[in-house]
Each structure stands twice: as structure tokens, then as C-alpha cells.
Amino acid sequence: MNYDAILLAAFGGPEGPEDVIPFLERVTAGRGIPRERLAEVGTHYSAMGGVSPINEQNRNLLAAVRTELASREIDLPIYWGNRNSKPFFADALKSMHDDGHRSVLALATSAYASYSGCRQYRENLAQALAETGLADSMKIDKVRHYFDHPGFIEPFVRGLVAALTAMESKGLNFDDIHLFFTTHSIPNSMAETSGPPSMRSEFPEGAYVAQHKAVIAAVLESAERQTNRPLPKWSLVYQSRSGAPHTPWLEPDIGDALASASTNGVKAAIVIPIGFISDHVEVIWDLDTVAKRICDGVGLEYIRVATPGLAKEFVSGIVDLIEERIGEGARRALSALGPWPDICAAGCCSNPRSDLPTVAGE
């Protein structure tokens, strides 16, 4: 395909105390989130001065990808826009259009299929095109889900192997350790309708859970090859629930899982945050603060593996994905689920409230 610009499509975050509640209200609009839950989450940002690290991380990622594109002599400018904070999608698209760009390839900072992690980005981009009057003059496609791309997997493998080595240096053996692969919890109904409808009979839990299990398998296979022995037992756990209390969300919660492990002979926890590409507030607060506090309270050694962030493999992998779509690179994947389709199928990751226009789909 011929594209003339790249858009890093991100979630966004507050950049000062005055931004926190307006940001959270935008994120949770129409979801029935109790006001007290918003206030509670607001304290997580307040502990960081009201500033989410996610925007600075995305600025750094933008610069790193720009450098990698230049090193491969790929002449495509890259812009940055957010769903929930400045620079908003509409502002980014207007800037791109003003600079003469008409065919855009978007890369979302979410590696997995779900309404909140994919379709909502596509809806918000379509809304931004409509708001700016650019729907007839600008086309937006989207990079495929990259959950099992080597650039996303390899940093987790490296981090896990290093964590296992660190635990052994403390006198622990693999039988003492439990691996907790963690991701963002979402409502059960959203999980079950994630991915294309054609997959739902094969994966009743939905593509979101299936993709995470595929990532775990790929990470374990590579780490076991490197350590040359069977790895510790593991669990897929969830974090950062934010919905109405009566709505079922994916479980087990990481806090409950850690507390339970301590009563079953586990002496150490290694947490691998496979649901996230960078160390934003939900990683720093929910894992480095809350999960660590739980482990300290029950006597578990604790190591949290880093997210891909600015890892060389991840930055290179992003540009690999761009090269795929411009027809110059191989489609790489480390699981049987991938490589995921470039174009989202009709009915993919359906909106739980209403059917809205999208970009980058059938």
C-alpha cells in the first residue's frame, strides 16, 4: 500500500493535576463508573504529581521510531495523537492534512484485540475525521495486532530470564517461584466478543484471552530454550479493573492471586506485564506499588519484568510492521494465531453500546 504518513495512536494521560478528573471522565464516559472509583484512580495520578508518564513515553517512542525509519531510509513522517488527552486525534489529523498527507497508517499502542484496545481507536479516528471534515479526503488504515510479533515478545523473554537469574542469586530455585502474566482486565462480555465473529466458536473466551495465552506460550517456549530447563508454574492474571461493581470482569485479580500463592508454598513472584507496551500509571501503581506491597505483606520475593518501552527489539519491530504494510517486509509472528489479519472483520470487537462508524475495517 502507498501511505504518506504514520500516526502513533495512543491512549493519552493527564499532564498536570488539573487534567486528572477531566481525563478520567473522558475515559469512562457512558460506562457507569462510580464517582468514588474515579476519585480513587485520581489518587494514583496525584501520587505522581498529577502527571501520567505515558505521554513522555510516547514522545520518546515517537522519536525512536522516527530514528529507526530514517536508518532504513523509509521516508514517512510520523505524528502522534491521543484518544483522551492532547494532542487529540482531531488535532493530529488536521496537522497531517495541513502538511499534505492523505493516506495514513495508524499504529495503536495496544497489542491486542478488544473493543477498548482496537475498535474504540477505530471509532475515535472515524469521529475525528468527521469532526474535522476530512472524511472524504483522508484515508486511515491500521497496523495489525502485534501481540505475537518478535519485537513485542523478545523484551519480555529477556526480562523473564533475567528475573529468574536474579531469584536464583537470592537462593531460590524454580520450584519456589510462580510466574504471573498480567494484563488489563476487561468485562467478560467485551472479552467474549473480541476478535472476528468467525473465531468465536473456536475461542469461546474471545480473541483477547486467546491472544494473551498465545503470548504466554511464546514467552515460555523461548525462555525455556534459553534456560535449558522446565520453568516455574504460571498463571494469567488481571489488573486495573474499573467497571461497575455488578459487571463481571476477567479474573483472577493479581492481588488475590498473589495472596493465594503465598499460602500454597510459593516463595517468590515474578510478574510479567504482557498486556502493556510501556510502564504507565497502571503498571507503576498497580504493580510496582500495590502488588509489591501485597508481596511484602505476605513474605513473597517480588520482581516485576519491564515492559517493551524503548527496547531495541520493540522499536525495530514497530518499523517491521510498517514495512509489512508498505509491502517491503515479511509478516512475522511467534504463535499459531498470527500473523493477525491487517483488516478488522465486520463485527470484530463489537461496541457494547452502539454501532458506530469506524476506519480500517471491512
N, C-alpha and C positions, 0 to 999 in steps of 0.2 A: 504494500500500500504506500501511497505517497502522502506523507504527513509533513507539515511545515512548522510544527511546534509541539512541545511536550508540556503537559500540565501535571504537576505534582498535586494530587487531590487529597487533602488532609482533613483531619477531624477538627483541629483548632483547639484553642485553650485561652484562658484569661492571661492578660499581661500586666495586671495590676489589681489591687483589692476591689476597686470599683467595678471591675469587669466580671467578678466571680458569679454573682447571682444572675445577672442578665445572661451570661454564658450558659449557666445550668438551666435556666428557663428555656433557652432556645433548644438545648439538647433534649430536654424532656417534654417539650410541648406536645400536648394531646395524649400523654401516656398515663395520666392519673398518678403521677409520683407524689407521695405525700410531701407537704411543705417541710415537715421536720426532717425528711430524708435529704432534701436539698440543702437544708441548713447544716446537716451532719457532713455531707460531702464538701460543703463550703469550708468547713474547718480544716479539711485536708489541704485545700489550696492555701488557706490562711497560714498554716504551718510552714508554707514555703513562701511567705510574703505576698500571697495572692497571685503569684506568677506560676503558670504551668511551664515545666521545662520543654513541653512538646514543640512549641514554636521555634525556640532556638535550635532544637534538634533538627527540625525540618529545614531551617535555614542552612545548617551545616550539611545536611543530606543533599540539599539543592546544590550547594557549592561543590560537594564531592562528585555528584553525578555530572555536573557541568564539566568538571575537570576530566572525568573519565570519557565523556562524549568527545571532548576535544582531543584526548590522547588517541582515540580510534578514528579521528578525522570524520566524525559524524556531525554534520553541520545543521544541528537542530537546536534552537533556543529552548530553554526550559523555564517555565513560570511556576508560581506557587499560588494556590488558592485553598481556602478552608470552607468547610460546611458551616461552622458555628462561631467563627470569630474572624476578625480582619487578618489578612485580606480575604474577603468573601469571594465565592466563586464568581459572582456577577462582576466584581471589580477586576478579577484576574482575566475573565473572558473579554471584557471591554478593552483592557490593556492589550491583550493579544490581537484583538480585531483592529485596534488603532495602529498596531505595528504591522498590519498587513497579513495576519495569519488567518487562514480559513479552514484548515484541516488539522485537527488537534488529536493527539493521542494522550489520554489521561492515564495516570498510574496512581491508584489509590493506596494509601498507607495501611491497608488491611489485606492480609494474605488469603482470607478465607471467604467462603460463600455464606451469606446470611442476608436478611433484609437490611439490618443496620450496618453490615460490613461491605455491602455491594449495591443492592438495588436502591437504597436510600441515597447513595452517592449519585447514582444514575438519575434518580428523580430530581435531586437538587441541582444537578447540572442542566437538566432539561428546563427546570424552573428558572435558572439563571439566564439561559438563552432566551426564554420568553420575556423575562423582566427587562432585558437589555435590547430586545427587538432584534436579536441576532439569529433566531431560529432558522431563518431562510438563507442565511449567508455563512453560517459556520457549522461544520460537522465535527462531532466528537465521538471517537471510538475509545475503548478502554483496554488496557493490558489485562491479560488473563489472570486468574488466581494463581499465585506463585507459591503456595504453601509447600509444595514439594520440589521447588527449584533448588539445585545445589547451593546457590548463593544464599538462600534462606536457611537451609538445613545445616550447612557446614559450620557456621559460627556456634550453633547450639551443640554440635558434636564436640567441637574443640573445647567449649566451656564445660561440658559434662565430663570429659576425660580429665581435664584439669581439676575439677571439683573432686572426682574420685581419688585422684592422686593426693590432693590436699587432705581428704578424710583419712587416707591410709597413713599419712605423715603424723596424724593425731593418734595413731594406734588402733584405728577402726578397720575392720575387714568388711567385705562386701555384704556379708550376712547381717551386719549391724545397720546397714543403710537402706533407706527407702527413697525411691525417686518419685517426685511429684511433678508431673507435667501439668502446667496450669494455663488456663485461658479464661477469657471473659465469659461469664455466664450470660445466657440469653433465655427468654421464655421458651418453655418446651414447644409451644405451638410454632414459634419462629424457627426453632431448630428443625422441627419435623418438615417444614415447608421450604427449607433451604436447599438450593440447587435446583436443577431442572426436574420437572414432574416425571420425566421418564426414568429417573433414578430412584423414585420413592419406594417402589416395590422391593428393590434390591437393598436399599438402605433406609429402613423404616424410621431410624433416628434422624435421618436427613443428612445432607452433604456436610453440614458444619461439623457434626461429630465424626463422620466418616473421614473427613479430611484431617482432622486432628489425630485420629488413630493412625492414619497413614503416615503422618509426620513422626509420630512416636516410633512406629516400626522402622522408619528410615534412620532416625537418630540412633536407636538402639542397635540396629544392624551395623552401622558404621562404627559406633563406639565399641561394640563388642569385638569387631575386627581389629581395632587399634589396641585394645587392652588384652586381647587374645584369651579371654575367659568369660564365663557367663556373668552377666551384670546383675545388680540387685533387683529386687522386686520393684514394681512401679504401679502408679495409679494416674488416671486422668482426673483432674480436679478442676473446680471452677471458682471464680472470684468476682468481686466487684458487682454483685447483684444490686440493682437499683429500682426494681419494679414494685408495683403494688403488692402488699403482703399476701393477698389472696391468690395471686397469679403464680402457677408453678413455673419455676426456673430450673435450669440444668443443675444437677447436684452430683457428687457431694461438694460442699463448700470446703475450700482449702483449710480454713481454720478448724472445722470439725474433723477433717481427715488427719491433720497434724496431731490434734489432741488424742484421737483414737489410736494413732500409730504408737504413741508413747506408752500405751497400756498393753501393747502387743509385742514387746521385746525390741522394738526399733530404738536405736541409739542415736541415729543421725538422719537428717533430712536434706536432700538436695532438691531444690526447686528449679525447674526449667520452664521459663515463661514463654512457651511456644506460641501463645496467642498474640504476641506483641512484637513489633519491629523495633521499638525503642523504649528507653527507660523513662516513660512519662509518669504522671502522678499516680496512676493506678498500680504501677509496678513499684514505685518508690514508697507509696503509703501502704498499700495492701500487702506487699511482700516484704520490703525492707523494714517496715515499721511494725505492722500488725502481726504478720506471720512470724517474723523474728521474735517478737515479744511472746507469742504463744510458745514457740520452741524454747525460749529461755525459761518460761514458767514451768514447763514440764520436763526440762532437762535434756532436750534434744540438741545435738550439734546441728548447726544450720549453715548452709551455703546456698546462695541464690546465683544461678548462672546468668551471665549478661545476655541481653537481647542483641540482635544483629547490629543495630545502631549504624555506626560508620565502618563496620568491619569491611576489609578489602573485598572479601568474597561477596558480601551483600551488595555493595556499591557496584561491583563488576557485574553481579547477577541482574541488577536493575537494567543496566545497559544491554546485557544479553537479551533481556525481554523486549527492550525497544528494538534491538536488531532483528529479533524474530518477526516483529510486526512490519518492519520495512523490507522484509524478505532477504535479509543478509545473514541470518544466524539460525543455528539448529534449535529445535524445540526440546529442551532438556527437562527431565523430571526424574525423581528418585522413588516414585511409588507407582503402583499399578493404576491408581486413579488418574494419573497425569500422563502427558500434559493436558491441563484443563482446556476446554474449548475457548477460542478467542471471543466468541459472541454469545451473550447470555440468551438462553432459550426463552420463548414465550412462557410466562407463568413462573419463571425462575425466581426464587426468593421472594415470594409474593408479599405485597403490602398487607399487613393485618387489618388495616382500617379502610383503605380505599384504593382503587386502581388509578394511578396517576401516570402521566406521560414520563417516558424515560429516554435516555440516549443509549447508544451502544448495545442494542438488543434486537431480537427478531420482532 
